[in-house]
Amino acid sequence: MSERMSERMSERMGERTTERSSTTTTTADANRGPDDGVPALLSVTDLSAWYGEARVLTDVSVTVAPGEVATLVGRNGAGKTTLLRSVMGLHKQVKGTVSLDGSDLGRRSPDARARAGIGWVPDDRGIYASLSVEENLMLPPVVHDSAWSMEKVYDHFPVLAQRRDFPGTKLSGGEQQMLAMARVLRMGSRLLLLDEPSEGLAPVIVQRIGEIIREIKAQGVGVLLVEQNVAFARSVADRHYLLAQGKVVEHLSNDALAARESELLTHLGM
């Protein structure tokens, strides 16, 4: 996407935002959370990030409330995964503020952020090949009193109970995704960062992953989700941040995205 096209897109998005003020929130409003009076669990404010001298994120602001699912939607290279990595503290070349429950995470390490309640599920799922399913689940420390018990994990992920003694990498792609999500819930994570959870999975497994995300949401866990499958994103999310060239070009409610999906995806080149 050329720089001029991005500028035209931003202008057009801004016009649409004014016209649809009842369903669309501008990025300047992001720090207020989804509704007046609802405190944000995660608040990212004016975050910029670089790889060497190349800027990949510019003044991005995002919030997620408890029990809310927000998505980052955009083409490859828009900066979505870099934003997740920056929230987790894995990407170091950043400027801006990341806070959890009002506490500035500042220069805290990825381990400290995990202990604060952020659960990171990368696109490669991070499953340990030498450990069984149950050993993978038991490996991380419990960090919060909201941690799921093994009984609760197996109740919500019965396939993992059936395969508890399997090596983690002998699972299917969908089962590995469930294991990665279950592992951070067993830690007691209050915020999940999910990077492309539906990628490469059969439709029936994608449907089950969606059901699990909705179950997690109902229990008050916040989710920030990177997803290119817009139909899947709409099925699980409350709000959507559209990224292009490292900037949030629009912030939409689920209904607003559904109404303008074709137009927006054309402009985003997806």
Backbone as CSV, one residue per row, in Angstrom:
resi,resn,N_x,N_y,N_z,CA_x,CA_y,CA_z,C_x,C_y,C_z
1,MET,0.857,-1.187,0.000,0.000,0.000,0.000,0.888,1.231,0.000
2,SER,0.722,2.156,-0.948,1.561,3.337,-1.032,1.244,4.300,0.088
3,GLU,2.194,5.223,0.352,1.980,6.208,1.404,0.774,7.085,1.096
4,ARG,0.617,7.481,-0.194,-0.500,8.336,-0.567,-1.827,7.600,-0.377
5,MET,-1.846,6.298,-0.752,-3.065,5.516,-0.563,-3.421,5.420,0.912
6,SER,-2.379,5.234,1.757,-2.631,5.174,3.203,-3.219,6.473,3.709
7,GLU,-2.691,7.624,3.173,-3.221,8.912,3.604,-4.686,9.064,3.196
8,ARG,-4.995,8.652,1.931,-6.378,8.755,1.473,-7.281,7.872,2.305
9,MET,-6.764,6.685,2.657,-7.548,5.766,3.471,-7.835,6.356,4.829
10,SER,-6.803,6.961,5.449,-6.987,7.575,6.761,-7.991,8.704,6.704
11,GLU,-7.922,9.528,5.614,-8.886,10.620,5.482,-10.300,10.079,5.343
12,ARG,-10.433,9.039,4.503,-11.749,8.466,4.285,-12.279,7.838,5.565
13,MET,-11.373,7.156,6.309,-11.782,6.549,7.565,-12.236,7.618,8.550
14,GLY,-11.505,8.754,8.571,-11.876,9.827,9.484,-13.251,10.380,9.167
15,GLU,-13.561,10.519,7.849,-14.884,10.986,7.471,-15.956,10.011,7.920
16,ARG,-15.671,8.713,7.732,-16.643,7.700,8.125,-16.850,7.696,9.634
17,THR,-15.755,7.944,10.387,-15.865,7.964,11.836,-16.820,9.041,12.293
18,THR,-16.751,10.232,11.670,-17.659,11.318,12.033,-19.088,10.947,11.723
19,GLU,-19.308,10.313,10.548,-20.658,9.968,10.143,-21.259,8.900,11.046
20,ARG,-20.412,8.000,11.582,-20.920,6.874,12.354,-20.490,6.967,13.808
21,SER,-20.600,8.111,14.393,-20.089,8.314,15.747,-20.756,7.416,16.759
22,SER,-21.948,6.910,16.480,-22.640,6.065,17.438,-22.057,4.666,17.495
23,THR,-21.342,4.237,16.444,-20.817,2.880,16.416,-19.307,2.821,16.301
24,THR,-18.651,3.957,16.058,-17.218,3.969,15.811,-16.518,4.845,16.826
25,THR,-15.372,4.384,17.321,-14.595,5.137,18.283,-13.263,5.483,17.670
26,THR,-12.853,6.735,17.736,-11.561,7.122,17.182,-10.458,6.696,18.125
27,THR,-9.230,6.617,17.592,-8.117,6.190,18.436,-7.824,7.195,19.532
28,ALA,-8.198,8.443,19.366,-7.983,9.419,20.430,-8.795,9.082,21.661
29,ASP,-9.888,8.298,21.476,-10.734,7.918,22.604,-10.327,6.590,23.219
30,ALA,-9.296,5.947,22.688,-9.038,4.554,23.038,-8.784,4.340,24.516
31,ASN,-8.127,5.297,25.177,-7.748,5.066,26.560,-8.923,5.077,27.528
32,ARG,-10.111,5.484,27.073,-11.263,5.500,27.949,-11.851,4.124,28.154
33,GLY,-11.447,3.137,27.339,-12.058,1.826,27.403,-13.304,1.799,26.540
34,PRO,-13.974,0.638,26.464,-15.075,0.470,25.548,-16.320,1.256,25.912
35,ASP,-16.544,1.504,27.189,-17.724,2.224,27.641,-17.320,3.186,28.751
36,ASP,-18.021,4.307,28.840,-17.746,5.243,29.917,-17.908,4.542,31.257
37,GLY,-16.949,4.751,32.135,-17.029,4.172,33.470,-16.493,2.763,33.575
38,VAL,-16.103,2.132,32.442,-15.536,0.782,32.478,-14.017,0.893,32.449
39,PRO,-13.334,0.570,33.547,-11.873,0.710,33.550,-11.219,-0.316,32.633
40,ALA,-10.156,0.096,31.984,-9.432,-0.809,31.088,-8.577,-1.773,31.900
41,LEU,-8.545,-3.018,31.465,-7.594,-3.987,32.006,-6.227,-3.730,31.384
42,LEU,-6.193,-3.658,30.059,-4.982,-3.295,29.325,-5.165,-1.925,28.712
43,SER,-4.156,-1.086,28.864,-4.152,0.214,28.203,-2.794,0.431,27.555
44,VAL,-2.796,0.551,26.238,-1.599,0.866,25.459,-1.774,2.289,24.947
45,THR,-0.815,3.160,25.231,-0.961,4.579,24.901,0.224,5.067,24.082
46,ASP,-0.066,5.560,22.874,0.938,6.191,22.004,2.189,5.333,21.859
47,LEU,1.987,4.069,21.557,3.104,3.135,21.431,3.701,3.193,20.028
48,SER,5.000,3.411,19.968,5.745,3.325,18.719,6.827,2.259,18.890
49,ALA,7.167,1.593,17.781,8.161,0.520,17.847,9.009,0.534,16.586
50,TRP,10.252,0.065,16.748,11.207,0.057,15.646,11.890,-1.293,15.547
51,TYR,12.310,-1.651,14.339,13.297,-2.697,14.108,14.504,-1.988,13.505
52,GLY,15.542,-1.841,14.295,16.655,-1.023,13.852,16.180,0.410,13.670
53,GLU,16.373,0.959,12.478,15.932,2.324,12.203,14.554,2.367,11.533
54,ALA,13.980,1.201,11.275,12.679,1.146,10.597,11.550,1.175,11.626
55,ARG,10.712,2.194,11.559,9.569,2.288,12.461,8.460,1.378,11.947
56,VAL,7.939,0.530,12.837,6.886,-0.411,12.437,5.557,-0.130,13.127
57,LEU,5.564,0.657,14.211,4.339,1.103,14.864,4.474,2.589,15.161
58,THR,3.387,3.324,14.994,3.414,4.768,15.213,2.230,5.194,16.067
59,ASP,2.518,5.583,17.313,1.522,6.192,18.216,0.234,5.376,18.298
60,VAL,0.371,4.089,18.550,-0.787,3.197,18.637,-1.355,3.215,20.052
61,SER,-2.665,3.377,20.158,-3.363,3.312,21.439,-4.474,2.271,21.349
62,VAL,-4.496,1.362,22.335,-5.433,0.240,22.340,-5.845,-0.016,23.782
63,THR,-7.098,-0.380,24.011,-7.515,-0.813,25.338,-8.297,-2.113,25.236
64,VAL,-8.259,-2.876,26.337,-9.081,-4.072,26.483,-9.623,-4.072,27.902
65,ALA,-10.924,-4.239,28.047,-11.553,-4.292,29.361,-11.632,-5.739,29.845
66,PRO,-11.835,-5.960,31.140,-12.069,-7.328,31.610,-13.295,-7.924,30.916
67,GLY,-13.187,-9.178,30.497,-14.307,-9.827,29.847,-14.615,-9.289,28.471
68,GLU,-13.611,-8.734,27.800,-13.794,-8.183,26.473,-12.774,-8.796,25.517
69,VAL,-13.191,-8.970,24.254,-12.287,-9.419,23.202,-12.141,-8.290,22.197
70,ALA,-10.908,-7.857,21.968,-10.599,-6.850,20.952,-9.637,-7.465,19.954
71,THR,-9.814,-7.141,18.680,-8.949,-7.712,17.652,-8.089,-6.637,17.009
72,LEU,-6.951,-7.091,16.493,-6.078,-6.293,15.647,-6.177,-6.889,14.253
73,VAL,-6.728,-6.127,13.318,-6.983,-6.616,11.968,-6.148,-5.807,10.983
74,GLY,-5.517,-6.483,10.057,-4.730,-5.796,9.034,-3.935,-6.802,8.232
75,ARG,-3.386,-6.343,7.121,-2.627,-7.233,6.260,-1.294,-7.580,6.921
76,ASN,-0.593,-8.558,6.374,0.738,-8.915,6.868,1.655,-7.703,6.801
77,GLY,2.447,-7.504,7.863,3.364,-6.378,7.903,2.768,-5.108,8.467
78,ALA,1.503,-5.159,8.923,0.864,-3.951,9.464,1.341,-3.619,10.871
79,GLY,1.995,-4.571,11.546,2.502,-4.320,12.893,1.718,-5.007,13.990
80,LYS,0.814,-5.912,13.648,-0.071,-6.535,14.635,0.705,-7.377,15.650
81,THR,1.538,-8.288,15.145,2.295,-9.147,16.051,3.320,-8.345,16.845
82,THR,3.913,-7.341,16.229,4.856,-6.482,16.962,4.156,-5.809,18.133
83,LEU,2.902,-5.417,17.964,2.161,-4.812,19.067,1.975,-5.812,20.201
84,LEU,1.594,-7.050,19.887,1.464,-8.059,20.931,2.795,-8.288,21.640
85,ARG,3.867,-8.405,20.876,5.187,-8.633,21.458,5.621,-7.455,22.332
86,SER,5.230,-6.259,21.946,5.562,-5.071,22.744,4.800,-5.073,24.062
87,VAL,3.540,-5.473,24.026,2.740,-5.565,25.258,3.362,-6.585,26.203
88,MET,3.859,-7.691,25.628,4.444,-8.751,26.447,5.852,-8.417,26.906
89,GLY,6.457,-7.349,26.367,7.817,-6.985,26.730,8.873,-7.734,25.954
90,LEU,8.471,-8.420,24.885,9.419,-9.188,24.081,10.105,-8.335,23.032
91,HIS,9.460,-7.240,22.639,10.068,-6.314,21.683,10.565,-5.099,22.460
92,LYS,11.841,-4.811,22.349,12.483,-3.837,23.234,12.540,-2.421,22.674
93,GLN,12.549,-2.273,21.363,12.695,-0.939,20.774,11.334,-0.256,20.693
94,VAL,10.884,0.234,21.832,9.549,0.835,21.893,9.585,2.153,22.660
95,LYS,8.575,2.977,22.378,8.325,4.202,23.129,6.820,4.295,23.336
96,GLY,6.403,4.687,24.534,4.987,4.759,24.845,4.711,4.060,26.168
97,THR,3.441,3.892,26.490,3.047,3.343,27.783,2.195,2.104,27.613
98,VAL,2.518,1.067,28.406,1.687,-0.134,28.500,1.359,-0.333,29.970
99,SER,0.074,-0.399,30.301,-0.306,-0.610,31.702,-1.334,-1.721,31.804
100,LEU,-1.293,-2.415,32.932,-2.229,-3.487,33.237,-2.908,-3.155,34.546
101,ASP,-4.239,-3.050,34.495,-5.008,-2.684,35.682,-4.520,-1.373,36.289
102,GLY,-4.101,-0.433,35.445,-3.653,0.868,35.904,-2.213,0.924,36.353
103,SER,-1.515,-0.208,36.350,-0.109,-0.253,36.772,0.795,-0.213,35.546
104,ASP,1.665,0.803,35.482,2.572,0.964,34.340,3.597,-0.169,34.347
105,LEU,3.645,-0.912,33.246,4.578,-2.035,33.168,5.996,-1.592,32.853
106,GLY,6.126,-0.373,32.324,7.444,0.224,32.123,8.449,-0.725,31.519
107,ARG,9.550,-0.889,32.206,10.627,-1.746,31.704,10.568,-3.153,32.293
108,ARG,9.427,-3.567,32.774,9.318,-4.902,33.368,9.543,-5.976,32.310
109,SER,10.195,-7.049,32.720,10.578,-8.127,31.811,9.352,-8.927,31.378
110,PRO,9.481,-9.733,30.316,8.371,-10.604,29.925,7.920,-11.517,31.070
111,ASP,8.883,-12.034,31.845,8.527,-12.904,32.959,7.708,-12.133,33.994
112,ALA,8.114,-10.904,34.295,7.377,-10.091,35.258,5.977,-9.762,34.737
113,ARG,5.861,-9.550,33.462,4.544,-9.260,32.881,3.653,-10.499,32.933
114,ALA,4.240,-11.676,32.707,3.466,-12.908,32.840,2.979,-13.075,34.273
115,ARG,3.842,-12.767,35.240,3.457,-12.882,36.645,2.409,-11.839,37.032
116,ALA,2.371,-10.737,36.294,1.351,-9.716,36.548,-0.011,-10.120,36.008
117,GLY,-0.021,-11.135,35.106,-1.303,-11.633,34.623,-1.499,-11.601,33.124
118,ILE,-0.428,-11.405,32.340,-0.550,-11.413,30.883,-0.122,-12.778,30.359
119,GLY,-1.004,-13.407,29.593,-0.725,-14.712,29.013,-0.468,-14.590,27.522
120,TRP,0.694,-15.033,27.069,1.131,-14.892,25.673,0.996,-16.230,24.965
121,VAL,0.190,-16.267,23.885,0.042,-17.468,23.067,0.521,-17.124,21.659
122,PRO,1.796,-17.395,21.333,2.348,-17.015,20.027,1.806,-17.893,18.918
123,ASP,2.067,-17.498,17.688,1.530,-18.266,16.567,2.163,-19.647,16.460
124,ASP,3.380,-19.835,17.036,3.985,-21.172,16.997,3.621,-21.999,18.231
125,ARG,2.825,-21.394,19.143,2.202,-22.028,20.316,3.163,-22.365,21.447
126,GLY,4.451,-22.480,21.187,5.430,-22.643,22.257,5.284,-23.916,23.070
127,ILE,4.897,-25.012,22.425,4.734,-26.280,23.122,6.090,-26.972,23.277
128,TYR,6.359,-27.526,24.478,7.637,-28.211,24.731,7.545,-29.656,24.250
129,ALA,8.397,-30.006,23.285,8.336,-31.322,22.644,8.659,-32.461,23.612
130,SER,9.539,-32.194,24.584,9.991,-33.263,25.473,9.036,-33.514,26.637
131,LEU,7.965,-32.708,26.741,7.036,-32.829,27.859,5.680,-33.341,27.395
132,SER,4.999,-34.040,28.276,3.640,-34.489,27.986,2.681,-33.304,28.033
133,VAL,1.449,-33.530,27.606,0.419,-32.497,27.682,0.284,-31.995,29.115
134,GLU,0.177,-32.925,30.059,-0.011,-32.509,31.446,1.221,-31.796,31.987
135,GLU,2.400,-32.224,31.615,3.624,-31.549,32.058,3.712,-30.150,31.461
136,ASN,3.300,-29.982,30.199,3.239,-28.644,29.600,2.298,-27.740,30.386
137,LEU,1.168,-28.291,30.810,0.197,-27.508,31.572,0.729,-27.130,32.949
138,MET,1.483,-28.010,33.565,1.945,-27.808,34.937,3.222,-26.986,35.024
139,LEU,3.905,-26.797,33.898,5.223,-26.162,33.936,5.201,-24.709,34.421
140,PRO,4.359,-23.824,33.872,4.415,-22.421,34.314,3.868,-22.266,35.737
141,PRO,4.363,-21.275,36.479,3.870,-21.063,37.841,2.473,-20.441,37.846
142,VAL,1.726,-20.691,38.887,0.442,-20.009,39.094,0.745,-18.592,39.565
143,VAL,0.135,-17.594,38.907,0.474,-16.204,39.198,-0.693,-15.420,39.793
144,HIS,-1.886,-16.025,39.819,-3.053,-15.270,40.292,-4.055,-16.252,40.879
145,ASP,-4.851,-15.776,41.838,-5.813,-16.676,42.468,-6.975,-17.057,41.555
146,SER,-7.019,-16.463,40.363,-8.023,-16.854,39.375,-7.558,-18.023,38.515
147,ALA,-6.408,-18.592,38.842,-5.858,-19.689,38.048,-6.841,-20.845,37.956
148,TRP,-6.928,-21.416,36.763,-7.791,-22.575,36.570,-7.127,-23.817,37.169
149,SER,-7.916,-24.625,37.853,-7.434,-25.910,38.338,-7.290,-26.866,37.156
150,MET,-6.545,-27.954,37.359,-6.434,-28.944,36.299,-7.805,-29.524,35.971
151,GLU,-8.637,-29.694,36.987,-9.984,-30.214,36.750,-10.771,-29.282,35.830
152,LYS,-10.663,-27.978,36.068,-11.375,-27.007,35.236,-10.798,-26.991,33.826
153,VAL,-9.474,-27.083,33.711,-8.852,-27.125,32.388,-9.386,-28.317,31.598
154,TYR,-9.402,-29.486,32.227,-9.840,-30.683,31.516,-11.345,-30.661,31.242
155,ASP,-12.102,-29.967,32.082,-13.535,-29.832,31.845,-13.797,-28.992,30.591
156,HIS,-13.009,-27.919,30.416,-13.190,-27.032,29.258,-12.460,-27.538,28.018
157,PHE,-11.415,-28.351,28.225,-10.627,-28.880,27.102,-10.576,-30.409,27.230
158,PRO,-11.691,-31.100,27.028,-11.706,-32.551,27.251,-10.725,-33.315,26.381
159,VAL,-10.409,-32.794,25.201,-9.446,-33.489,24.346,-8.075,-33.535,25.008
160,LEU,-7.737,-32.528,25.806,-6.451,-32.532,26.509,-6.453,-33.578,27.624
161,ALA,-7.598,-33.774,28.250,-7.698,-34.823,29.271,-7.466,-36.195,28.644
162,GLN,-8.010,-36.386,27.449,-7.854,-37.665,26.764,-6.408,-37.914,26.337
163,ARG,-5.659,-36.825,26.151,-4.292,-36.942,25.647,-3.259,-36.453,26.666
164,ARG,-3.595,-36.498,27.919,-2.730,-35.896,28.939,-1.333,-36.497,28.960
165,ASP,-1.178,-37.747,28.549,0.137,-38.389,28.574,0.853,-38.341,27.228
166,PHE,0.223,-37.709,26.222,0.861,-37.591,24.903,1.981,-36.545,24.964
167,PRO,3.075,-36.743,24.207,4.021,-35.626,24.023,3.298,-34.450,23.376
168,GLY,3.625,-33.248,23.817,2.896,-32.070,23.343,2.904,-31.896,21.849
169,THR,4.027,-32.237,21.198,4.125,-32.012,19.754,3.499,-33.148,18.947
170,LYS,2.951,-34.177,19.612,2.225,-35.225,18.898,0.747,-34.850,18.721
171,LEU,0.349,-33.710,19.255,-1.020,-33.249,19.096,-1.211,-32.627,17.722
172,SER,-2.468,-32.559,17.277,-2.774,-31.839,16.040,-2.591,-30.344,16.263
173,GLY,-2.627,-29.573,15.172,-2.479,-28.126,15.301,-3.547,-27.518,16.190
174,GLY,-4.790,-27.953,16.046,-5.871,-27.428,16.876,-5.705,-27.802,18.333
175,GLU,-5.244,-29.031,18.591,-5.023,-29.472,19.968,-3.865,-28.707,20.599
176,GLN,-2.829,-28.419,19.817,-1.726,-27.616,20.341,-2.195,-26.200,20.683
177,GLN,-3.081,-25.646,19.852,-3.621,-24.314,20.148,-4.395,-24.342,21.456
178,MET,-5.213,-25.363,21.665,-5.961,-25.492,22.911,-5.019,-25.644,24.100
179,LEU,-3.949,-26.427,23.932,-2.973,-26.615,25.009,-2.299,-25.297,25.367
180,ALA,-1.924,-24.517,24.358,-1.263,-23.235,24.622,-2.192,-22.283,25.361
181,MET,-3.471,-22.250,24.980,-4.431,-21.391,25.665,-4.692,-21.896,27.078
182,ALA,-4.858,-23.208,27.239,-5.130,-23.777,28.562,-3.969,-23.526,29.515
183,ARG,-2.759,-23.555,29.005,-1.571,-23.381,29.857,-1.550,-22.005,30.515
184,VAL,-1.892,-20.938,29.763,-1.869,-19.603,30.366,-3.074,-19.395,31.288
185,LEU,-4.186,-20.081,31.010,-5.335,-19.980,31.907,-5.042,-20.692,33.224
186,ARG,-4.296,-21.781,33.169,-3.924,-22.477,34.407,-2.979,-21.632,35.260
187,MET,-2.246,-20.722,34.623,-1.398,-19.792,35.361,-2.224,-18.740,36.107
188,GLY,-3.419,-18.455,35.603,-4.233,-17.398,36.191,-4.142,-16.094,35.426
189,SER,-3.771,-16.175,34.140,-3.654,-14.956,33.333,-5.009,-14.263,33.228
190,ARG,-4.987,-12.930,33.391,-6.209,-12.126,33.299,-6.380,-11.506,31.927
191,LEU,-5.295,-11.490,31.159,-5.305,-10.958,29.796,-4.583,-11.937,28.896
192,LEU,-5.240,-12.367,27.819,-4.621,-13.267,26.852,-4.273,-12.494,25.592
193,LEU,-3.049,-12.724,25.107,-2.591,-12.195,23.826,-2.514,-13.373,22.874
194,LEU,-3.421,-13.420,21.898,-3.509,-14.553,20.982,-3.093,-14.119,19.582
195,ASP,-2.090,-14.778,19.037,-1.573,-14.425,17.719,-2.041,-15.461,16.696
196,GLU,-3.010,-15.080,15.864,-3.531,-15.914,14.778,-3.964,-17.305,15.266
197,PRO,-4.892,-17.380,16.236,-5.256,-18.695,16.773,-5.969,-19.602,15.783
198,SER,-6.564,-19.047,14.713,-7.288,-19.888,13.757,-6.447,-20.306,12.563
199,GLU,-5.219,-19.812,12.485,-4.406,-20.025,11.285,-4.107,-21.508,11.058
200,GLY,-4.423,-21.997,9.854,-4.081,-23.354,9.460,-4.944,-24.438,10.070
201,LEU,-6.035,-24.070,10.745,-6.866,-25.068,11.419,-8.109,-25.385,10.596
202,ALA,-8.597,-26.618,10.745,-9.822,-27.035,10.067,-11.002,-26.230,10.603
203,PRO,-12.014,-25.981,9.768,-13.162,-25.169,10.206,-13.804,-25.646,11.494
204,VAL,-13.918,-26.950,11.686,-14.562,-27.442,12.907,-13.719,-27.112,14.134
205,ILE,-12.403,-27.100,13.990,-11.518,-26.745,15.106,-11.564,-25.236,15.346
206,VAL,-11.612,-24.451,14.282,-11.743,-23.000,14.417,-13.018,-22.664,15.186
207,GLN,-14.098,-23.384,14.880,-15.362,-23.159,15.592,-15.196,-23.432,17.082
208,ARG,-14.485,-24.514,17.427,-14.275,-24.848,18.846,-13.384,-23.812,19.526
209,ILE,-12.354,-23.329,18.833,-11.505,-22.284,19.399,-12.347,-21.040,19.695
210,GLY,-13.257,-20.700,18.786,-14.149,-19.570,19.014,-15.022,-19.767,20.239
211,GLU,-15.544,-20.972,20.408,-16.364,-21.264,21.589,-15.551,-21.087,22.867
212,ILE,-14.297,-21.542,22.833,-13.440,-21.428,24.013,-13.163,-19.956,24.336
213,ILE,-12.892,-19.149,23.318,-12.648,-17.721,23.554,-13.874,-17.072,24.182
214,ARG,-15.062,-17.420,23.709,-16.277,-16.851,24.291,-16.467,-17.319,25.734
215,GLU,-16.096,-18.574,26.042,-16.177,-19.068,27.412,-15.202,-18.315,28.320
216,ILE,-14.001,-18.082,27.825,-12.995,-17.334,28.579,-13.490,-15.914,28.847
217,LYS,-14.032,-15.286,27.823,-14.574,-13.931,27.948,-15.653,-13.871,29.018
218,ALA,-16.532,-14.867,29.049,-17.637,-14.876,30.007,-17.145,-14.955,31.443
219,GLN,-15.903,-15.393,31.638,-15.349,-15.503,32.979,-14.496,-14.287,33.355
220,GLY,-14.594,-13.233,32.543,-13.940,-11.981,32.907,-12.529,-11.808,32.413
221,VAL,-12.032,-12.744,31.605,-10.685,-12.628,31.054,-10.725,-11.733,29.822
222,GLY,-9.790,-10.812,29.720,-9.676,-9.976,28.528,-8.825,-10.660,27.475
223,VAL,-9.123,-10.392,26.207,-8.379,-11.013,25.106,-8.045,-9.950,24.065
224,LEU,-6.766,-9.882,23.685,-6.332,-9.085,22.544,-5.858,-10.065,21.491
225,LEU,-6.520,-10.037,20.334,-6.416,-11.096,19.351,-5.938,-10.545,18.013
226,VAL,-4.866,-11.130,17.475,-4.453,-10.842,16.100,-5.124,-11.866,15.206
227,GLU,-5.818,-11.389,14.167,-6.559,-12.326,13.320,-6.736,-11.765,11.924
228,GLN,-6.450,-12.587,10.921,-6.707,-12.200,9.529,-8.031,-12.767,9.029
229,ASN,-8.562,-13.769,9.716,-9.861,-14.344,9.370,-10.932,-13.438,9.972
230,VAL,-11.444,-12.506,9.167,-12.350,-11.484,9.689,-13.672,-12.088,10.141
231,ALA,-14.146,-13.128,9.454,-15.389,-13.780,9.880,-15.220,-14.366,11.274
232,PHE,-14.073,-14.988,11.527,-13.803,-15.530,12.859,-13.691,-14.401,13.876
233,ALA,-12.989,-13.334,13.518,-12.834,-12.201,14.433,-14.190,-11.636,14.831
234,ARG,-15.088,-11.474,13.875,-16.414,-10.937,14.179,-17.213,-11.879,15.075
235,SER,-16.941,-13.179,14.969,-17.707,-14.152,15.753,-17.339,-14.152,17.234
236,VAL,-16.165,-13.606,17.572,-15.718,-13.672,18.966,-15.506,-12.301,19.613
237,ALA,-15.355,-11.243,18.800,-14.862,-9.971,19.335,-15.971,-8.964,19.590
238,ASP,-15.649,-7.991,20.443,-16.523,-6.856,20.724,-16.122,-5.638,19.904
239,ARG,-14.806,-5.464,19.737,-14.297,-4.281,19.040,-13.105,-4.682,18.190
240,HIS,-12.811,-3.823,17.204,-11.747,-4.129,16.254,-10.907,-2.887,15.993
241,TYR,-9.581,-3.075,16.037,-8.636,-2.028,15.652,-8.067,-2.402,14.295
242,LEU,-8.262,-1.551,13.309,-7.746,-1.795,11.966,-6.394,-1.099,11.816
243,LEU,-5.370,-1.886,11.489,-4.015,-1.366,11.357,-3.576,-1.356,9.899
244,ALA,-2.901,-0.286,9.518,-2.272,-0.187,8.206,-0.987,0.598,8.366
245,GLN,0.114,0.050,7.871,1.431,0.692,7.945,1.772,1.148,9.360
246,GLY,1.462,0.277,10.335,1.854,0.538,11.707,1.007,1.538,12.451
247,LYS,-0.135,1.939,11.885,-1.017,2.906,12.546,-2.420,2.333,12.669
248,VAL,-3.116,2.711,13.741,-4.538,2.394,13.842,-5.282,3.386,12.960
249,VAL,-5.871,2.889,11.869,-6.576,3.771,10.943,-8.060,3.839,11.258
250,GLU,-8.546,2.862,12.025,-9.935,2.944,12.480,-10.161,1.972,13.622
251,HIS,-11.125,2.332,14.474,-11.489,1.570,15.659,-12.997,1.389,15.606
252,LEU,-13.455,0.134,15.456,-14.852,-0.132,15.129,-15.508,-1.088,16.112
253,SER,-16.788,-0.864,16.330,-17.587,-1.868,17.021,-17.773,-3.065,16.098
254,ASN,-18.230,-4.179,16.660,-18.454,-5.374,15.849,-19.509,-5.122,14.772
255,ASP,-20.591,-4.435,15.146,-21.656,-4.146,14.181,-21.142,-3.257,13.051
256,ALA,-20.310,-2.278,13.395,-19.780,-1.370,12.377,-18.866,-2.107,11.406
257,LEU,-18.067,-3.038,11.917,-17.200,-3.813,11.031,-18.035,-4.671,10.093
258,ALA,-19.078,-5.301,10.619,-19.927,-6.147,9.782,-20.565,-5.336,8.661
259,ALA,-20.979,-4.104,8.973,-21.658,-3.267,7.984,-20.718,-2.797,6.877
260,ARG,-19.422,-2.711,7.180,-18.479,-2.115,6.227,-17.351,-3.060,5.854
261,GLU,-17.530,-4.336,6.120,-16.438,-5.294,5.979,-15.821,-5.291,4.583
262,SER,-16.631,-5.372,3.558,-16.109,-5.450,2.194,-15.292,-4.213,1.834
263,GLU,-15.838,-3.045,2.159,-15.136,-1.784,1.880,-13.796,-1.712,2.594
264,LEU,-13.812,-2.043,3.879,-12.606,-1.908,4.684,-11.529,-2.893,4.245
265,LEU,-11.917,-4.134,3.968,-10.925,-5.121,3.566,-10.320,-4.775,2.210
266,THR,-11.114,-4.175,1.330,-10.572,-3.715,0.050,-9.510,-2.657,0.269
267,HIS,-9.783,-1.686,1.146,-8.823,-0.621,1.410,-7.581,-1.142,2.123
268,LEU,-7.769,-2.168,2.962,-6.628,-2.722,3.668,-5.824,-3.693,2.804
269,GLY,-6.353,-4.051,1.643,-5.647,-4.972,0.760,-5.676,-6.392,1.252
270,MET,-6.763,-6.788,1.957,-6.860,-8.140,2.505,-7.832,-8.976,1.671
